[in-house]
Amino acid sequence: MDSETEAEPMCNTIDEAHSETEHTGMYQVIMLAISLSILQIGFGFVTPVFPVYITELGMGGIELGVLAASFALTRILLAGPLGGLSDKVGRKKILVYSLLGFAISNAIYAFAQEAIVMIIARALEGAVSAGFFPAANAFVSDVTKPDNRGTAMGYLSTGNMVGFVVGPVVGGVLAEYLGIRLPFIIAALASILTMFLLSVLITEPARKVGRDGMRPPKVPIKEVLSRAYVSYGALGVAMFANMFAIGVLEVAFMLDAVVRFGIGPLEIGGFFGVIGVFMILGNIAFGKLSDIKGRKWLIVLGAIIGTLSMLMFASANDTIAFYLAGAVLSLGMSMRGPAIQAMIADLTDPRAYGSVMGLFGAISNSAYVVSPTMSGYLFDLNGNAISSLLIAGGVSLAGGLVAAVGLPSDRVSDNSVETADILDEIAGELE
């Protein structure tokens, strides 16, 4: 009887904590999404500038590929350790200090005169993004539950895409009429603004504690992955395939469009604006749909649509077809992006969110090392992006097939560590 009366208030305390988290969690996500949108506007400013900037400095496809790969390589090396660090010191500190690093890297870009300086700046940007994005995804995982996690990831992706729409369009206009260095300076200022907003708008998620007032011990990442290794593996392949296509598009196809269609920063900005508009709409809708119908088949269908978009890019012969392929690509990305992130969180012990998100960040960026380098080399070799686009389509299709076979069909139930701790303690006391 004593065990039952002791367990009851403990359960009530956990229920109250869950209720408070559910009430405030989505507000926290929206605040983070607002901050992320401002940051991504700064990122977007420079997106249409890179292909033109590279050609003005006398570089080609391989240099642009190495530039992109240097960003991804530092993310691979640091995403896991920095994700784990966010489990120890908290998400907010990592987010704020990462934004300072973004500002510094963009300031270096603005005054770069040689390829090596740009590569160093890009590597620094990769290092700080290795801290920011896993911490942001882990933050969302901390303050949400499985029944609203897809929606929350959709909001975060939408914040990302608002910047993706506004940034390239405005950056293209600035570069076209005021010079290609100005967008980098504005991006640095946007990072500083975001840093201050983030420090005010969000609060560190409450640390989970046991009955003794101590935090539960950290779970080794190997133990977490071993609980659902097939599903984690399939999600890793799906994430790799998604980022592989982006790397090909940003390097080989952007250069192809500049050379073959004669487009400039303004048109490139418009292209990314089209992608962003469709993804803003899709992220919210498909994020909610994944909460209702499940994650798996959105991931599979998104991969198939991604394959179709690569074929459309390969056959594009004017700017209209170019923009249409971008719209199809954004549809596929918005289907699978929030669903992949939400399923990772569904499967993961909350004590290891940062470490696991960091690991998947490393997987994603390994694709962003391989595909830009490969596609830049093939562009210099062949003079076009067709072979790279066909390879990207094949990789996307393979990701969809692996997801179809390896992922569970039903939405994963809550893996909350609090529930497991309560049951273990009650069982021990009853014995």
JOGIQUI-V247273 format. One line per field, one symbol per residue. phi: phi as a letter, one per 30 degrees, with the letter a starting at -180 (. if undefined). psi: psi as a letter, one per 20 degrees, with the letter a starting at -180 (. if undefined). A space follows every 50 residues. Layout:
phi=???
psi=???
//
This chain:
phi=.ddddddddddddddddddddddcddddddddddddddedddedecedde ededdddicbddddddeddddddddedcddeddddddccjddeddddddd deddddddeecdbbddddddddddddddddddddddddedddcbbedbdd ddddddddeddeddddedddddddddcbjddeedddddddddededdddc dccdedddbdddicdddddedddddddadddddddddddedddedddddd cddddeddddcidcedddddddddeddddeddddddddddddcjcedddd dddddddeddddddcdbadddeddddddeddddddceddddddededcde dbeddddddddddedddddddddddddddddciacddddddddddddddd dddddccddcddddceddddddddddddddd
psi=ghhghhhghghhggghggggghgighggggghhgghhgghggghhigihg hggghhjkrbghghghgghhghghhghiggghghhhhgiqgggggghhhg hggghhhgghjqiqghghgghhgghhghhhggghhghhgghhjrrhijhg gghggghggghghhggghgghggghhijqihghgghhghhggghggghhh hqqpqpppqahjjqqqqppphhgghihlhgggghhggggghghghggggh fghggghgggikqahghgghghggggghhgghggghghhhhgirhghhgg hhgghhgghhhgghipjrhghghghhggghggghghfhgggghghhipph ijgggghgghhhggihhigggggghgghghgijrjghghhghggggghhg gghhhiqqhqpprpkphgggggggggghhh.
//
